[in-house]
Amino acid sequence: MIEQYLSALIIIFLPTRLANKVFGRTMSPIKAALASFISISLLVLAISPLTMGIWMGFITYIPCLIFIFLVDIYKAKTKVPADNENEDIQ
């Protein structure tokens, strides 16, 4: 069971990073995290019935997506603005 979640986390990591990067160009970090969570969730739930069934896909991938979403929200809330770093140097 643990290896199933670890492999799902590895599989989900790259698409969420790519979606977060794409959405982050036009949205705030929190909105980009939410948009990437929703889009990748829909993608996973569309593909999983073809391979393992929708319920197993939901049980396996959604907790991993929620974990990555919470990490993205935490990183967005604790991010220090870059303007403060430049003021200290000059």
Stockholm file with secondary structure:
# STOCKHOLM 1.0

chainA/1-90         MIEQYLSALIIIFLPTRLANKVFGRTMSPIKAALASFISISLLVLAISPLTMGIWMGFITYIPCLIFIFLVDIYKAKTKVPADNENEDIQ
#=GR chainA/1-90 SS CHHHHHHHHHHHHHHHHHHHHHHHTTSCHHHHHHHHHHHHHHHHHHHHHHHTCHHHHHHHHHHHHHHHHHHHHHHHHHCCCHHHHHHHHC
#=GC SS_cons        CHHHHHHHHHHHHHHHHHHHHHHHTTSCHHHHHHHHHHHHHHHHHHHHHHHTCHHHHHHHHHHHHHHHHHHHHHHHHHCCCHHHHHHHHC
//
